[in-house]
Amino acid sequence: MSLRPLNIADFDQRLTIQQPTNDDTAGSRVTTYSNLYVDVPAKEVKAIGSREKEEEGQVVALDKRAFVIRKFDRVVLTTYRCTIDSENYNITSVHRYGQDRSAIVLECEA
């Protein structure tokens, strides 16, 4: 992925990063998400595209997108998800970007 140097004006979107919590009550596992970082300035790097997969006997679309955020002191894992424009995206890849590694690229899929 080739990105040009970013300035603060490039971060024109806001996303929320959510952390999962698993609850094993009554023999069933339920995953809920709570907000970890809210209103994070982000820049969409590219819409990676979409494809299909079969899930529970049905064909569902996978929408892939990539975002850049400033790192600060954030810890982001691939078990987290991000929400942008009322859509939830599971984070599939996290890596640093920039000469000073001050940004993080999040690759996500819906």
C-alpha positions as CSV (number, residue, x, y, z in Angstrom):
1,M,0.0,0.0,0.0
2,S,1.5,3.2,-1.1
3,L,0.4,6.2,1.0
4,R,1.7,9.8,0.7
5,P,2.6,11.7,3.8
6,L,-0.5,12.7,5.7
7,N,-1.4,16.0,7.4
8,I,-4.2,16.6,9.9
9,A,-6.6,17.9,7.2
10,D,-6.5,14.4,5.6
11,F,-8.4,12.9,8.6
12,D,-11.9,13.8,7.5
13,Q,-13.9,10.9,8.9
14,R,-14.7,9.8,12.4
15,L,-14.8,6.2,13.6
16,T,-15.3,4.3,16.9
17,I,-13.1,1.4,17.9
18,Q,-14.9,-1.2,20.0
19,Q,-13.5,-3.9,22.2
20,P,-15.3,-7.3,22.5
21,T,-16.5,-8.9,25.8
22,N,-17.5,-12.5,25.9
23,D,-20.1,-13.7,28.3
24,D,-20.7,-17.4,28.9
25,T,-24.0,-17.6,30.6
26,A,-26.5,-20.5,30.5
27,G,-24.2,-22.5,28.3
28,S,-24.1,-20.1,25.3
29,R,-21.4,-17.6,24.4
30,V,-22.5,-14.1,23.7
31,T,-20.1,-11.4,22.4
32,T,-20.9,-7.8,23.2
33,Y,-18.9,-4.8,22.2
34,S,-18.1,-1.7,24.2
35,N,-16.6,1.6,22.9
36,L,-12.9,1.9,23.5
37,Y,-12.0,4.9,21.4
38,V,-14.7,7.3,20.3
39,D,-14.6,9.9,17.5
40,V,-11.2,8.9,16.2
41,P,-10.1,11.0,13.3
42,A,-9.5,8.7,10.3
43,K,-8.8,8.8,6.6
44,E,-10.1,6.1,4.3
45,V,-7.1,4.9,2.4
46,K,-8.9,2.7,-0.1
47,A,-12.0,0.6,-0.5
48,I,-10.4,-2.8,-1.0
49,G,-13.4,-4.2,-2.7
50,S,-16.0,-6.8,-1.9
51,R,-16.4,-10.5,-2.4
52,E,-18.8,-13.1,-1.2
53,K,-18.6,-16.0,1.2
54,E,-21.0,-18.7,2.4
55,E,-22.1,-18.3,6.0
56,E,-24.7,-20.6,7.6
57,G,-25.9,-21.8,4.2
58,Q,-26.3,-18.3,2.8
59,V,-24.1,-16.2,0.5
60,V,-23.1,-12.9,2.2
61,A,-21.1,-10.0,0.8
62,L,-17.8,-9.0,2.4
63,D,-17.1,-5.3,2.2
64,K,-13.4,-4.5,2.7
65,R,-12.0,-1.1,3.6
66,A,-8.8,0.4,5.0
67,F,-8.4,3.4,7.3
68,V,-5.4,5.3,8.7
69,I,-5.6,6.7,12.2
70,R,-3.0,8.5,14.4
71,K,-1.4,6.2,16.9
72,F,-1.0,8.3,20.0
73,D,-1.1,5.7,22.8
74,R,-3.8,3.5,21.2
75,V,-3.6,-0.3,21.3
76,V,-5.7,-1.9,18.6
77,L,-6.0,-5.6,18.1
78,T,-7.5,-7.7,15.4
79,T,-10.2,-8.9,17.8
80,Y,-11.6,-5.4,17.9
81,R,-14.0,-3.8,15.4
82,C,-14.6,-0.3,14.2
83,T,-17.8,1.5,13.4
84,I,-18.1,4.2,10.8
85,D,-21.2,5.6,9.1
86,S,-23.3,3.2,11.3
87,E,-21.6,0.1,9.7
88,N,-19.6,-2.4,11.8
89,Y,-16.2,-3.6,10.4
90,N,-14.1,-6.4,11.9
91,I,-10.5,-5.4,12.0
92,T,-8.4,-8.0,10.1
93,S,-5.0,-6.3,10.0
94,V,-3.2,-3.6,12.0
95,H,0.2,-2.2,11.0
96,R,2.2,1.0,11.5
97,Y,2.7,3.6,8.8
98,G,5.0,6.5,8.2
99,Q,8.6,7.2,8.7
100,D,8.1,8.0,12.4
101,R,5.4,5.2,12.6
102,S,3.0,7.7,14.1
103,A,0.0,6.3,12.2
104,I,-1.8,2.9,12.1
105,V,-3.5,1.3,9.1
106,L,-6.6,-0.7,9.9
107,E,-7.8,-3.1,7.3
108,C,-11.3,-4.1,8.0
109,E,-14.2,-6.2,6.5
110,A,-17.9,-6.1,7.1
